Amino acid sequence: MKSPFENKNIVLGVTGSIACYKAADLCSKLVQLGANVDVILTEAAQKFINPLTFKSIAHRPVITNLYDPESEIAMAHVALAQRADLVVIAPTTANMIGKLASGLADDPISLTVIATSAPLVLAPAMDANMFEAAIVQENVLKLKKRGATIVGPITGRLASGLTGTGRMIEVKELIGHLSAELGKNSQLAGRKIVVTAGGTIESIDPVRILTNRSSGKMGYAIAEAARDNGANTVLITAATQLSDPSAIEVIHVENTEDMYKAVIKASKNADALIMAAAVSDYKARLKSPHKIKKGSSNSPYLELETNPDILAEANGAKVKVGFAAETEDLLKNARIKLDSKGADLLVANDVSSSNGVFGSDTNKVTIIGSCGFIEDLPRMSKYSVAQNILHRVVEILKNRS
Ligand SMILES: Cc1cc2nc3c(=O)[nH]c(=O)nc-3n(C[C@H](O)[C@H](O)[C@H](O)COP(=O)(O)O)c2cc1C
């Protein structure tokens, strides 16, 4: 499983909005992810940003005029449309939305949209009053009905200085939506994958908590990789420092009990449950409704009770994957956990402090299968670890169908 952008032909249309500067960042990120990016700028867009910016980033000619005899589009006016794996217009003006909804083709972007069978993603950006206008809403609905994916706009500070819904979606989130679009027909298409992430938080009193060092990054990477391979993905998370990934159903929970309930419900009809969360095995037996005061003499005594064992008890999904974070006897303990929890796969990672797993973007894991295999992976990005785990999940699902 590779990056969904690798060697993909992406047409990036840029239209005349203040948000044009964000398109340069988008173009750069797509190129870094391995895509071949053909950029088209409308005449209005060229008032906001110079074509040279995109030419330098994409290392390809930029199309600015339908009838420029030197440009590819003038030689073969539907060439870009035919080779595109995806067309994204970011930012998309009210004007362009109107043109696309009406089927006009009098500029290189609208012409390409009409001539392509590739998925179309629009990221509108405009003043809030413009986006709320009945005609814009009608046009948006029309385009959605025809299969276009419209992401944003989001609420925030607008160029006018006012706050409203009209801001172009952030580039990171937009890339998530593009990933999901490109992965729609991949290996996990039609599958439901439930992923847990983060360290659960158990209250002791209104200010004190019991938790652990898990950042949630591993679980988020699995959820994103599942989405990028076409899965309908549900992420149940206790992480507090990460932003929600795009095109994924995200359920926020705080403690183990709530995560347990959410997992049981979501995994009932799932193809796989991947439990990357670091759940608290214990919680305070009695939660104080008031802050426990510092005593004058004796140290306070905290009585703990056991939390539900989510991995052992969640048996609704076809495939169950657990994680074992160990500081000693990694493989032995992981094997015991695999057997005792009835999991199909166990991902073992050494979390002793010298390994720097918590909060890191990389991980070094060993995957153990209930059928006996042991795969010791080198250190790699958490996204690559996620792809390796999902590859194993795909194999198990195939064998079982
Ligand atoms: C300073 C300035 C900022 C603009 N920003 C936007 C915008 O964010 N969104 C939008 O829909 N139109 C915006 N417009 C209007 C468009 O540029 C105008 O409708 C233009 O015809 C769009 O052409 P295009 O869709 O072919 O790029 C802005 C105009 C000006 C002068």
The ligand as a Tripos MOL2 file, in Angstrom:
@<TRIPOS>MOLECULE
LIG
   31    33     1     0     0
SMALL
NO_CHARGES

@<TRIPOS>ATOM
      1 C1        -10.0560   41.8510   -3.8160 C.3       1 LIG1
      2 C2        -11.0430   40.8480   -4.3500 C.ar      1 LIG1
      3 C3        -11.2420   39.6710   -3.6660 C.ar      1 LIG1
      4 C4        -12.1670   38.7330   -4.1250 C.ar      1 LIG1
      5 N1        -12.3340   37.5860   -3.4170 N.ar      1 LIG1
      6 C5        -13.2780   36.7060   -3.8240 C.ar      1 LIG1
      7 C6        -13.5080   35.5210   -3.1020 C.ar      1 LIG1
      8 O1        -12.8520   35.2300   -2.0980 O.2       1 LIG1
      9 N2        -14.4470   34.6600   -3.5520 N.ar      1 LIG1
     10 C7        -15.2010   34.9130   -4.6530 C.ar      1 LIG1
     11 O2        -16.0790   34.1230   -4.9760 O.2       1 LIG1
     12 N3        -14.9790   36.0380   -5.3790 N.ar      1 LIG1
     13 C8        -14.0450   36.9260   -5.0010 C.ar      1 LIG1
     14 N4        -13.8160   38.0570   -5.7390 N.ar      1 LIG1
     15 C9        -14.5580   38.2380   -6.9890 C.3       1 LIG1
     16 C10       -13.9780   37.3830   -8.0950 C.3       1 LIG1
     17 O3        -12.6000   37.6670   -8.2560 O.3       1 LIG1
     18 C11       -14.7520   37.6320   -9.3800 C.3       1 LIG1
     19 O4        -16.0790   37.1750   -9.2200 O.3       1 LIG1
     20 C12       -14.0950   37.0160  -10.5890 C.3       1 LIG1
     21 O5        -14.8780   37.2670  -11.7300 O.3       1 LIG1
     22 C13       -13.9240   35.5110  -10.4150 C.3       1 LIG1
     23 O6        -13.4350   34.9490  -11.6080 O.3       1 LIG1
     24 P1        -13.0130   33.4270  -11.7210 P.3       1 LIG1
     25 O7        -14.1030   32.6350  -11.0740 O.co2     1 LIG1
     26 O8        -12.9430   33.1840  -13.1850 O.co2     1 LIG1
     27 O9        -11.6930   33.2800  -11.0840 O.co2     1 LIG1
     28 C14       -12.9000   38.9980   -5.3000 C.ar      1 LIG1
     29 C15       -12.6570   40.1680   -6.0030 C.ar      1 LIG1
     30 C16       -11.7560   41.1010   -5.5320 C.ar      1 LIG1
     31 C17       -11.5450   42.3820   -6.3140 C.3       1 LIG1
@<TRIPOS>BOND
     1     1     2 1
     2     2     3 ar
     3     2    30 ar
     4     3     4 ar
     5     4     5 ar
     6     4    28 ar
     7     5     6 ar
     8     6     7 ar
     9     6    13 1
    10     7     8 2
    11     7     9 ar
    12     9    10 ar
    13    10    11 2
    14    10    12 ar
    15    12    13 ar
    16    13    14 ar
    17    14    15 1
    18    14    28 ar
    19    15    16 1
    20    16    17 1
    21    16    18 1
    22    18    19 1
    23    18    20 1
    24    20    21 1
    25    20    22 1
    26    22    23 1
    27    23    24 1
    28    24    25 2
    29    24    26 1
    30    24    27 1
    31    28    29 ar
    32    29    30 ar
    33    30    31 1
@<TRIPOS>SUBSTRUCTURE
     1 LIG1         1 GROUP 0 **** ****
